Amino acid sequence: MINIESIEPKMIANNLMPSEPVHPGTLLKEEIEYRGISQKQLAQQISVSYTVLNEILNGKRPISTDYALYLEAALGIDAQLWIQMQADYNLQVAKNDNKVIQHIRNIRKIAAVL
């Protein structure tokens, strides 16, 4: 019998994370391609510049709360979903950032002493 406490947390199905974080812009890009909407059309529909939308679709800019609401109005996809995907992406990126990891280790060392 396997003791679950001896299993690496990353190996438990509910804890699995993609090896590469997926920016929600990638999923948005797939969605508009599926619907046959061009980037230019969507940018005009939600009243943002093509450049801004393109940066979101290519993972160079986050989906802000405002943009999530614009996308909800244009595509009918709940703004909360876009915001949650962006938050999950941000968390995954931070957990893979060596500077953040080292800072967390330092905090834990200090907290262990207190």
Number of C-alpha atoms within 10 A of each C-alpha: 3 6 6 9 7 7 10 9 12 10 10 10 8 8 9 10 11 7 8 10 14 17 23 24 23 13 15 18 18 13 13 15 12 9 9 10 12 12 18 14 13 19 17 13 13 17 11 14 13 15 12 14 24 17 14 21 21 17 15 13 14 22 26 15 14 11 18 20 20 19 21 17 14 12 16 10 14 13 21 13 13 24 20 13 18 21 17 16 18 15 13 17 15 13 13 13 11 10 11 13 13 11 11 13 12 12 11 12 11 10 9 8 6 6
